[in-house]
Structure formats: structure tokens, C-alpha cells
Amino acid sequence: MPTIRSLLLLVILCAGGMSCSSSGTASSCAPSGPTQTVDLKDFAFEPACIGASTGSTIALRNTGSTLHTFTITGTAIDQKLDGGADGQVSLAGIAPGTYAVVCTVHPQMTATLQVT
């Protein structure tokens, strides 16, 4: 069940110009394969719409010099990455659905994760 914080973040993402469906959730992001790569750079996640299958792995690359986190709200995933570091997170045990992703160090840094 989504938390109030994740729902609020999703509303902010929709209001901020992300494409949203009429139900108020972010539009679908198709998984690009068994491992999706996300760059954390210049205070933004790229891509901002991340598609992944349940049980898959997301590869993370902090291409900047600043500490960032890859935090999936409503889950235990909270991966810290120092500047220039790589990492990964497993979506094992994460139910299909739409999740808000945020950097807890830079809360303006957000993305949407669609788990199928």
C-alpha cells in the first residue's frame, strides 16, 4: 500500500510536468531488459521514468562528485552512492506497481519506478 509521502511525491511529479494518466499515476515505463541502468548526475536521475521487472536488478552510476541516494519510497531500498561510485539494487521481493524514487540528500531529485 502506498504511503502518504509516496503519493504526495507522485502528485508533485505529475504537477511538475511528467506525463500522467487520468488515474493520477505516472505513465508506464517499459523495462529495457533484465538490468536497467540509472545515472545519478547533476541532481537528476536519468532516466526519470525507470521500468523494471520484479526480481530484476537496477545498476546505478553516480556520474557526479556529490553523494546521492537511490531511495524507493515504501520499500527498504535506500542505496547511498558517493560521487563517482557504482552500485546496484535488487528488486527481489518488490511487488509490481508504481513507486516514487528520491535522493534523500537532494529531495528535489526524483524519478518514477514502474515495476512489472
C-alpha positions in Angstrom: 0.0 0.0 0.0 1.5 3.4 -1.0 2.4 5.7 1.8 1.2 9.3 2.0 4.7 10.5 1.3 5.0 8.4 -1.9 1.5 9.6 -3.1 2.4 13.2 -2.4 5.7 12.8 -4.3 3.8 11.2 -7.2 1.4 14.2 -7.3 4.3 16.6 -7.3 5.9 14.7 -10.2 2.6 14.9 -12.1 2.3 18.6 -11.4 5.9 19.1 -12.4 5.3 18.1 -16.0 5.7 14.4 -16.1 3.2 12.6 -18.3 0.5 11.1 -16.1 -2.5 9.1 -16.8 -6.0 10.2 -15.8 -5.8 7.9 -12.8 -3.1 10.2 -11.3 -0.2 7.6 -11.6 2.8 8.1 -13.8 2.6 6.7 -17.2 4.1 3.3 -17.8 7.8 2.8 -18.2 8.8 -0.3 -20.1 11.7 -2.4 -18.7 14.7 -2.2 -21.0 15.9 -5.7 -20.1 16.9 -7.8 -17.0 19.2 -4.9 -15.8 18.2 -1.3 -16.1 20.9 1.3 -15.7 20.2 4.6 -13.9 22.6 7.5 -13.8 22.6 9.8 -10.8 24.0 13.1 -12.2 23.7 16.8 -11.9 21.0 16.4 -9.3 18.7 14.3 -11.6 18.0 10.6 -12.3 18.4 9.5 -15.9 16.1 8.1 -17.0 13.4 9.8 -14.8 11.0 7.1 -15.7 12.5 3.7 -14.8 10.9 0.5 -15.9 12.0 -2.8 -14.4 10.6 -6.3 -13.8 10.0 -7.7 -10.3 13.1 -9.5 -9.2 15.4 -7.7 -11.6 18.5 -5.6 -10.8 18.9 -1.9 -11.3 22.5 -0.8 -11.9 23.4 2.6 -10.5 26.1 5.1 -11.6 26.8 8.3 -9.8 28.5 10.2 -12.5 28.9 13.4 -10.5 31.1 14.3 -7.5 28.3 14.6 -4.9 26.8 12.0 -2.6 23.3 10.8 -3.7 20.9 8.1 -2.6 18.6 5.9 -4.7 15.6 5.6 -2.3 12.5 3.8 -3.4 9.7 5.1 -1.1 7.5 2.4 0.5 10.4 -0.1 0.4 13.6 -0.8 2.3 15.7 0.2 -0.7 17.9 3.2 0.3 21.2 2.9 -1.6 23.9 5.5 -0.9 26.4 6.3 -3.7 29.5 8.5 -3.2 30.4 10.7 -6.2 31.9 8.6 -9.0 30.7 5.3 -7.4 28.7 2.5 -9.0 26.2 0.2 -7.2 23.1 -1.9 -7.7 19.8 -2.6 -6.1 17.8 -5.8 -6.4 14.0 -5.6 -6.8 13.6 -9.1 -5.4 10.5 -9.0 -3.2 9.3 -5.7 -4.6 5.6 -6.0 -5.7 4.6 -4.8 -9.1 3.4 -1.2 -9.1 4.5 2.4 -9.4 7.0 3.8 -6.9 8.5 7.2 -6.3 12.3 7.4 -6.2 14.1 10.2 -4.4 17.5 11.2 -3.4 17.2 11.8 0.4 20.2 14.2 0.3 18.6 16.2 -2.5 14.8 15.8 -2.2 14.2 17.7 -5.5 15.9 14.8 -7.3 13.1 12.5 -8.1 12.1 9.7 -10.6 9.3 7.2 -11.1 9.9 3.4 -11.0 7.4 1.1 -12.7 7.8 -2.5 -11.6 6.0 -5.1 -13.7 
